[in-house]
Amino acid sequence: MVWWLVLERSAVDGSEDDGAAQALYARMRGRGESLPEAAQGLELAATEIERARAQLVRLNLLDPDTETAVDVAAVLARTLQNSHRTLDSLVEQHVRMAALAHRYLDLSRQAEGGAHVEFFPRSERARLSRRISELAELARNEILGLQPPADWTRESLEEGLARTKVSVANGARIRALYAQISLAHPLIREFMGRWRELGVEVRVTPVVPTRMLLYDRRTAILQADPDDLEAGAVLISGLSAVRSMAAIYDYCWMTASEPEDVPRSADGSTLTEQQRAVLRLLATGAKDSAIARSLGVSTRTVTRLVGELSTALGADSRFQAGVRAARLGWLD
């Protein structure tokens, strides 16, 4: 941490007007501090803090609501896109980009050069959402998604679709891996069609252990606790660590199925408890008479249910129907 202290103090003591702003930005990015925390650590005077804050807000490097630093590369990317749409302000925007690159880009690269871990508690969902949007804008090669079943809403899926459009426009290849049981969710089936129209590649697999997003094999965001989607998220950057996660993803992708190859997946949500019980017993190899005794129904009823379920699953045998239902997540 000594080099950070040297950078921070030398910037404050320098003769340039924005020395305090650079020192604050470097400390916030390097230590994950808010502006008040960084200013207190640097022992800046109130007038210096106000001037530095105004400078950072003017350069879009400070989120005024949370008082936290914004990734400079994301700022640059957004400014470049805006420059194509707003010709009247093209000169001003290019001047701003040049100033950002000259004064702040090296600081950001130094802060993120090595392995970096950042925790986003549940209470900071808004900050996490902004970070995901930044990474989606910056991705140029690929984005990999691992999505377990969740309580999706149309609002959250529309938000994700908007990010997807930006990433696709930037030339990124996007792959999404979902649990097969997710195909029983009407919203997922609807949005899957919309994603694929944009060029997103989607596959499904019987089990998805955790939620994870990988950006250009350099940055990963994954849920903090695989058993609790509400426990927050962790951001990890650092080439070696994220490459290992990407290798695991590649294997999961290779063994996954195209949605069309999963027979009648959407019907899993409409199964009755009696049908589920029959399928569980089928997976053990039980005969119709044993299933009938276990459920307290007639053998004829069981035979009818087995025939209906086998047809729905596209199974050639009773045992295959039970196994295929388990793989589809129908018995969870």
Buried (B, 14 or more C-beta within 10 A) or exposed (E): EEEBEEBBEEBBEEEEEBBBBBBBBBBBBBBBBBBEBBBEBBEBEEEBBEBBBEBBBEBBBBBEEBBBBBBBBBBBBBBEBEBEEEEEEEEEBEEBBEEBEEBBBEBBEBBBEEEBEBEBEEEBEEBBBBBBBBBBBBBBEBBBBBBBBBEBEEEEBEBBBEBBEBBBEBEBBBBBBBBBBBBBBEEBBEBBEEBEEEEBBBBBBBEBEBBBBBBBBBBBBBBBEEEEBEEBBBBBBBEEBBEEBBEEBEEBBEEBBEBEEBEBBBBBEEBEEEBBBBBBBBBEEBEBEBBBEBBEBEBEBBBEBBEEBBEBBEBEEBBBBBBBBBBBBBBE
